[in-house]
Amino acid sequence: MITRRLRQLGNAGRLLGSLAAIGVLLVAGPVGGALGIARQDQGESSSRRETGPLPKDTTVKRTPEQAAQEDIEVGEFYAHKGDVDAAIGRYQDAAAAAPKLAKARLLLAEAFEKKDDKATAVKYYKEYLQVDPNASDKQKIQKKIEKLSR
């Protein structure tokens, strides 16, 4: 299989095959050093190796609000696919990450209502109105709370 892949690579494959066959790996210049690959200069013992600088941290830092929004999007995907329990988990993660994000609580309330868990749905509808007391759908939510509380 390896031989077939090397053949597919053509000249580069033949070169790599030759280098691998004699056990030689060349890492030269600033590229190898920048990648932190150890290299051995001539005349040095094999126990003493230099390494280049470590790569910079390229991890994207997200705010809690961004993480919560991402959780909401994934939760909505699950809800659309019919996996309400998975959606609830992601909505709960979103609510924990960004406590002032009302949308997470509204989605939790709707998910629990879909599961016919009225008490928990009411809890999250109330939390939604606490987080956003001026919500544009305040009257609608209050009616839902009344209906589900019966």
HURA-V222534 format. One line per field, one symbol per residue. ss: DSSP state (H for helix, E for strand, L for the rest). phi: phi as a letter, one per 20 degrees, with the letter a starting at -180 (. if undefined). burial: I if it has 16 or more other C-alpha atoms within 10 Angstrom, else O. A space follows every 10 residues. Layout:
ss = ???
phi = ???
burial = ???
//
This chain:
ss = LHHHHHHHLL HHHHHHHHHH HLLLLLLLHH HHHHLLLLEL LLLLLLLLLE LLLLLLLLLL LLLHHHHHHH HHHHHHHHHH HLLHHHHHHH HHHHHHHLLL LHHHHHHHHH HHHHLLLHHH HHHHHHHHHH HLLLLLLHHH HHHHHHHHHL
phi = .ffffffffm gfffffffff femdceccmf ffffemefcd efneffedce cefffffdfe edfgffffff ffffffffff fneffffggf fffffffcge efgfffffgf ffffemefff ffgffffgff fcfdgfdgff ffffffffff
burial = OOOOOIOOOO OOIOOOIOOO OOOOOOOOOO OIIOOOIOIO OOOOOOOOOO OOOOOOOOOO OOOOIOIIII IIIIIIOIIO OOOIOIIIII IIIIIOIIOO IIIIIIIIII IIIOOOOIOI IIOIIIIIIO IOOOOOOOOO IOOOIOOIOO
//
